[in-house]
Amino acid sequence: MKFLKVILIDDDAVTNFFNSEILSFFNSTLLIESFSDPEKAITHLVSYQNNDATKKILIFLDINMPLISGWDLLHTLEKEKSELFAYLQIHLLTSSIDENDKKRAAENPRISSILHKPLDEDILQQIFNQ
């Protein structure tokens, strides 16, 4: 699948840097944006206008962030701009996969998968070859 860009949302700047490097190594032409402040990510996404409906935005979203969880971010996007989900592909990232998170992700049609940190080439290969 072709992606317009990739957005990393994780309160840990080191994780964002590492995942950005992996993505760049995997595909050097990707446009990658990262946010360590989930509120800034929400503002960015809500104001975003997609002019190419044939391409999606790939989002890797940390579940456990201190101020706003990944779940809260999704809920806010749903309230603020639900049409945005038509061109998003969202993968949740976590360092410890909680069974409740796995169940919640499986029940949410807006979530493509829940992944264990960090990203790796095998995971990216699967996502980009869908």
C-alpha positions in Angstrom: 0.0 0.0 0.0 1.1 3.5 -0.7 1.3 5.9 2.2 1.3 9.6 1.9 3.3 9.8 5.1 4.1 8.1 8.4 3.3 9.7 11.8 5.0 8.5 15.0 3.2 9.4 18.2 5.1 8.4 21.4 6.0 10.4 24.5 9.5 8.9 24.4 11.6 10.9 22.0 14.2 8.1 21.8 11.6 5.6 20.7 10.4 8.1 18.0 14.0 8.6 16.9 14.7 4.9 16.7 11.5 4.1 14.9 12.1 7.0 12.5 15.6 5.6 11.7 14.1 2.1 11.1 11.5 3.5 8.8 14.1 5.6 6.9 16.3 2.6 6.5 13.3 0.5 5.3 12.2 3.2 2.8 14.3 6.3 2.4 11.5 8.1 0.4 9.0 8.1 3.3 7.9 11.4 4.7 8.1 10.8 8.5 6.7 13.1 11.2 7.0 12.4 14.9 5.3 13.8 17.9 6.3 13.3 21.6 3.4 15.5 22.7 0.1 13.8 21.9 -1.8 17.1 22.1 0.3 18.5 19.3 -0.3 15.4 17.3 -4.1 15.8 17.8 -3.9 19.5 16.7 -1.9 18.5 13.6 -4.2 15.7 12.6 -7.4 17.6 13.2 -6.1 20.5 11.0 -4.8 18.1 8.3 -6.4 18.1 4.8 -5.8 15.0 2.6 -5.7 16.0 -1.0 -4.9 12.5 -2.2 -7.6 10.1 -1.2 -5.7 7.2 -2.9 -3.0 7.3 -0.2 -3.3 6.7 3.5 -1.4 8.1 6.5 0.3 5.4 8.5 0.3 6.1 12.2 2.2 4.3 14.9 0.6 5.3 18.2 1.9 4.5 21.7 -0.8 3.3 24.0 0.7 4.3 27.3 1.6 8.0 27.5 1.3 10.0 30.7 -0.9 12.9 29.8 -3.0 11.5 27.0 -3.1 7.8 26.3 -3.3 6.4 22.8 -6.9 5.4 23.6 -7.7 9.0 24.6 -6.1 10.4 21.5 -8.2 8.1 19.3 -11.3 9.1 21.2 -10.5 12.8 20.8 -10.0 12.3 17.0 -13.3 10.5 16.8 -15.1 13.5 18.4 -13.2 16.2 16.6 -12.8 14.8 13.1 -14.2 11.3 12.6 -13.9 11.5 8.8 -10.1 11.5 9.2 -10.2 7.8 9.9 -11.1 7.1 6.3 -7.5 7.7 5.3 -5.6 6.6 8.4 -4.0 3.2 9.1 -3.3 3.0 12.8 -1.0 0.6 14.5 -0.8 0.7 18.3 2.7 0.4 19.9 3.3 -0.8 23.4 6.3 -2.1 25.4 4.2 -4.5 27.3 1.2 -6.1 25.6 -1.6 -6.1 28.1 -4.4 -8.6 27.4 -7.0 -5.8 27.9 -5.3 -3.6 25.4 -5.2 -6.5 22.9 -8.9 -7.2 23.4 -9.7 -3.5 23.1 -7.7 -3.2 19.9 -9.3 -6.2 18.4 -12.8 -4.8 19.1 -11.9 -1.4 17.5 -12.3 -1.5 13.7 -10.1 1.7 13.4 -7.0 -0.2 14.8 -5.1 -2.3 12.2 -2.9 -4.0 14.8 -1.2 -3.8 18.2 2.6 -4.2 18.0 5.3 -4.7 20.5 8.0 -1.9 20.5 10.3 -1.4 18.8 9.4 -1.5 15.1 11.5 -3.9 13.0 11.9 -4.6 9.3 9.8 -7.7 9.4 6.8 -5.8 10.8 7.2 -3.0 8.3 7.5 -5.5 5.4 4.1 -6.9 6.5 2.4 -3.5 6.8 3.7 -2.1 3.5 2.9 -5.3 1.6 -0.8 -5.4 2.7 
